Amino acid sequence: MGLQIDIAAILANHAALAARAPGARAAAVVKAEAYGLGADRVAPALYAAGVRD
């Protein structure tokens, strides 16, 4: 079994940070193809959650 990505955990982390700073804009950095874990899954999920920066 290799390293796996947990999209739900990423989204929960984003929501937790957003809740700590209401009204603030949060930026997501997905670099190096999400470290080989699938930027094609991470970026769209964050976008769907409202991340725009």
N, C-alpha and C positions, 0 to 999 in steps of 0.2 A: 504494500500500500504506500503510495506516495503522499506528498504534501497535498492537502485539499484546501479549497477556499470555502469559507462560510459567508455567503452573501448576506444572510440574515444577521450575522454578527457585525458585519461591516455597516449595515444599515442601522442596527441598534446603536452602535458606537456614534454614528453621525447624529442620530436622534438625541442621544444623551448629551452630546456637545451642544447641539442646537438649543436644547432645553435650558442649558446653563447660561446662554447668552441670547435671550429672546430679542428678535429684531436684527441680530447681527448676521452678516453673510459669512458662510463657511466655504472654504475652497477645498477641493479634493485634488490630490496629486496622485496620478496613476502613472508611475514611471517604469521604464524597462519592461513593457508588456506585463505590468503588474507582477514583476519579478518572476515571470514565467508561469503565472497562475491564471492568466486569462483576462487581460484588459477588456476583451470583447464581452465579458460578463460583468466585470466590476464597473466600468464606466457607464453603461446603460442603466444599471441598477441604481447607481448614485444619481444619475440624471432624472430617473423616474421618481426618486425621492425628493427632488427639488434642488439638488446641488447644481449651480450654474457657473461657479468660478473654479 
